[in-house]
Amino acid sequence: MTESTHSHAGPTGRLTTHVLDTVHGHPAAGMSVALYVMQGEWALLKQARTNADGRLDAPLLSGHELVPGRYRLVFDVEAYFRQMGVDLPKPAFLGQVPLDFGIADNAAHYHVPLLVSPWAYSTYRGS
């Protein structure tokens, strides 16, 4: 990329997520996901639902929307597993799973996957 091309381009970073249902061994389609930003307190930015591939149809943030800061993704795990017909106790062990993370580079791709069951979850910074 030439310097002149780069200087006219805005930030190219984006924030994406992907949810995998480890009980059933497939993507978690239809899970509600909410994105918050810390602005003195948590402020809701967006809400979306995962598609058949367990992904969102568009990045949660991209370009000029992606600014350095503290963010939180909240996944509605309990509602998803109840919808899947999993017999959960009341209250469920996991209701909503919040993942807090920082974005430092608005030109980078921040991919935050969630691998989840009704009793455990894990995440990492993906690519």
N, C-alpha and C positions, 0 to 999 in steps of 0.2 A: 504494500500500500504506500503510495507516495505521500509526502508531507502535506501537500495541498489537499489531497483526498481526505486524509485523516483530520485535518484542521476544520473541514466543513461538516464532518460527520459528528453526530451527537454520541452520547454514551451508548454502547452496544450491549451492555450487560442485561441479564434477565434472571428472574426467579421462577423456578418451576418445582413441581413436586410429583410424586408417583406413590401410590399406596398399593401394597401387596398384602393380600389376605393369606396368612400362613396356616390357617386352619384348613381352608379349602384348596389351597395351592393355586390361586389365580389372582388376577388384579381385583382390587376392591372397587367395583363399579357402583356408583351412586352414593359414595360417601360425601358428606358435607364437610367442607374445609373453609375456615375463616382465617383471614390475614389481618393482623394488627401491627401497628407501629407505635413505639414508645415516644410520646410527646408530652412528657411530664406524667402522663398516665397512658394506659393502653387505649389506642383509638382504632376502631374498626376501619379498615381500608376496603376490603373486598370479601365477598362470600361466593363460593362456587361449589359445584358438585363434580366428582370424578366421572369420567366417561367409561366406556366398556373396557378400556385398557388401563384403568386405574389412574389415569392422568387427567389434567385439565385441558380443555380445548385450546386454551391460550395461556401464555405465561401470566403469572400473578402480577408481576411487575416487569417492565422492560423499558429500554431507552431512558428518557428523562424521568420516568416514574421511579426508577431504581436509584435511590439515594442512600449514601452511607447512614447507618443507624442500627438501632436494636429493633428486631422484629419478632413476632410470635405467630406461628401457625397453630390452629386448633382444629383437631380432627374429631368428628363425632363418631367415635368408635362404638359406643353402646347402641346408638340408633342403627348403625350399619349392621351389626351382628344380630340385633333383634329382627331387622328386616330380612336377614338371611335365614331366620328360623332357628338360630342358636338359642338353646334354653339357658338363659342367664339368670343368676340370682338377682334379687331386688334388695338393695341397689347392686348394680353390676360392679365388679372389681374395677374395671376401667370404664369411665363414662366418656369424658372428653379428654383427649391427649393434647396438652400444650407443648410445643417445641419452641424454645427461645433461642435465638441465634443473632449474630451480628453480620452486617454487610459492610465491608470496608472499601471495596473496589467496585465502583459503578460500571466498570467495563467488563467485569467477570460474569461467568455463568454460575449462579448459586442454585444447585439442584438439591432439594431436601426430601429424600424418599423416606417413607415410613413402612416398615414391615411390622404387621400387627396381628395379634390374636386377642381374644377377650381377656387374657391373663398376662400378656407381655408385649413389649414393643421394642424396636431398635431403629436407629436412624444413623445417618452419616452424611457427610458432604459428598454428593455424587458429582458426576460429570454430565 
